[in-house]
């Protein structure tokens, strides 16, 4: 059976993480759970430490300050590579990614290097968004497909399972995105090392507790990062480790 690591990046998710970890354990009693927390002032890290004290398969990677989602996920990838995991499944802490979808994602991972829990394939969808959020998401996904040469439809979501051996082929020191554009950048780099992609439908629901960290500034930065990655693609800048 593949060694599986669930990864969750958190900042001020105390209410959600308290509920999410037991649900992940119910989905898979064998998987390990790694929470990467950016020193959340609301006590998220303390809650994870409580779980870790009672369950050896739960770990906290504490970062002393808020350094960005992209940097947190690079640390998660490096941890999975160093510890010899076979698969890494990442999901958001806020229950926008239902653990109920995990079995289908893992089943797809038997024949793919990257499995995307997709809002934009048949059977997928979004609950709780206004028209502005829908338009922003659709436009950024089209933009990424054109500039980065991606065939996948949902390139901005983070509910994914990766083959760790393929992640190990990528030079993560070359990462450009610190924020939400990291999701598109990961797929671009995985595409460049020959990963096989599969999308499986999910229903994305707006968060249970807390507030979203996405804003217009993040969207503008994402457009610029994706543009720069597109230039690198045309120039053939290497991505391998």
N, C-alpha and C positions, 0 to 999 in steps of 0.2 A: 504493500500500500504506500503511495507517495507520501513523503513528509510534507505536511501542509502548515503554512503559517498565515494566520489572519493578521492584517495590519490595519491600524486605525490611527489617523493623525488627528490630534485634538488641540483645541484652544477654547477654554470655557465651555465645556460640554458635560458638566458634572451630572446634570439630571439624566442626560441621554446615556452616558457611559455606564451608569449604575444599572440601567435596564438592558443595555446591549450585550454586555459580556455574558450574562446568563443565557441570553437567547443564542449567542454564538456557540456556547458550550452545549446547548441542547441540539444544535444542528450537527456538531461534530465533537464527540468526546475526546478524539485523538489529536485534533489540531492544536497547535500552540497559538497564543494570542499575544501580539506585541502592540502596545499603545505607545505612540511617539507624541509626547506632550511638551508644548512650548511654554512651560512654567505658568500654566493657567492660574490666574489669581483666584478663581472660584473654587479651587480644591479638587479639580479633576484628577490630578496626579495622586493625591492622597487616597481617593477612592480606588484607583487602580492598585496602589500599594496594598490596600486592604484585601483586594481580590488575590493579589500575588502571594500574600502571606498564607492564604488558605488553599491556593491552587498553584502548583509548581509550573503549570503550563501557561500561566499568565505572567507577562513581563512588562515593565515600564522602561522606556527609553526617555529619560528626562533631559530636556534641553534647557539651558539657563535663561533663554530669552526667545521671543517670537522672531524666527528667522525665515519664515515663509513656508508655504505648503510644498513647493518643489524641493527645497532643501530637506524637509522632513522625510519626504518619500525616497530621496536618494539615500538617506541614512537607513531607511527600512530595507531598501534593495541591498545595500552593502551588508547589513546584518544577515539577511537571508542567504546571501552568497557565502559569507564567512562561516555560517553555522550549518551549511550543507543541506538546506531545504530543497525539495523538488519543485514545490509550487508555492506561490505567494498570492493570496487573495486579498485585495484591498477594498475596503468599503468606507463610506462616510459614517461618522459617529451619530448623526442626527436622525436616523431611521428613515431618511429619504431613500436609502437602499435597504429593502426588506431582507432580513436573513432567510425568508422563505424562498428566495430565488437562488440561494447558494447551491442546493443540490443540482439544479439544472446547469448552472455555470460549471460546476465540477465535472459533471458528465461530459460536457463539451470539451473540457480541458484534456480529456483522454486522447483527443485527436487534433489538438491545436496548441500553439505556443502562447497565444494571447486570446483570451475569451473576454468579450466586452458584454456586460449587462447593458443592453441597448434600449433606449427609448424610441428609436426611430426605425426599427424593423417591424414587420407585421406581428401584431400581438403586444407590442410595447406602447408606452404612453406616459403622460405626465398628469398629475393631479395637483391642483392648487396654485398654478401659475397664472399671472395676468398676461395680456397680449404682449406687453413689452418684453417680459422674460422669454416668451416663446420666440419672438422675432430675434432677440439677441442670440439665443442658442442656435437657432436654425442658420443664421448668418455666419456665426463663427465656425460652425461645422462645414458649411459650404466653402468658406474661405480656406480652411485647413485642408480640405480635400484638393482644392485647386493648387495651392502653393506647395503642399508637401507630398503630393502624389498619392494620397491615401484613397483606398476604395471603401473603407468602412464608413458607416453612416453616422455613428455616434462617437465622435472623437473628443468631446469635451467632458464626458462623464468619467467618473473614477471608480465605478463598480466593475472591477476587472480581476481576472486571474492570469498570472504570468508563469511561464516556465522559467525557473531560476537559472537553469543552465544557459538560456538565451540572454537573460539579463546580464550574466557574467561576461558575455561577449562584448558588451558595450562599455565605452570609456565614459563613466559618469562624471569625470572631472571636466568634461566638455559641456556639461549642462548649462543652458542659458537662462531658462525660466526659473524664477523664484516663487511665482504665484500660480494662478490657475492655468496659465498657458503650458504648464508642465504636462498636463494631460495630453495635449496634442504633441508636445515634444517627445514624450515617451513612445507614442505610437510611431512617430516618424523614425526614431532611432531603432525601434524594434523592426520596422519595415525594412530599414537599411541592412539589418543583419539577417534578413531572410525569414522572419517569423511567419508562421501560418496563423491567420486571423479567423475567428468565428464570432458572430454576434448572436446573442440569444435574448429574447424579449424580456424586459422588466417594466414594471409600473413604478415610476418615480413619484414619490409623494413628498410634499414640502415638509420641512423639519417639524418634529414634535415640540421641542423646547429650544429656547435661545433664539438668536437672530443670525441671518445669513451674513457671511463675510464678503459676498460678491457685491461689487459696486461698479460704477462707470469707469473709475480710474483703473480698476483691475482689467476691465474689458479693453480699454485703450492699450494698456501695456501688453495684453495678450495679442492684440493685432500686430503690434510692433515686433514682438518676439517671433511670431509665426512668419512674418515677412522676412526677418533676418534668417530664419531657418530655411525659408524658401530660396534665399540667395545662396546659402551654404549648399543646398541640394544641387543647384545649378552649377556651382563651382566644384562639386564632388568632394567636399570636405569630409574626411573620414570620421566614422563614429565608433570604430572598434577599439577595444582595449589593447 
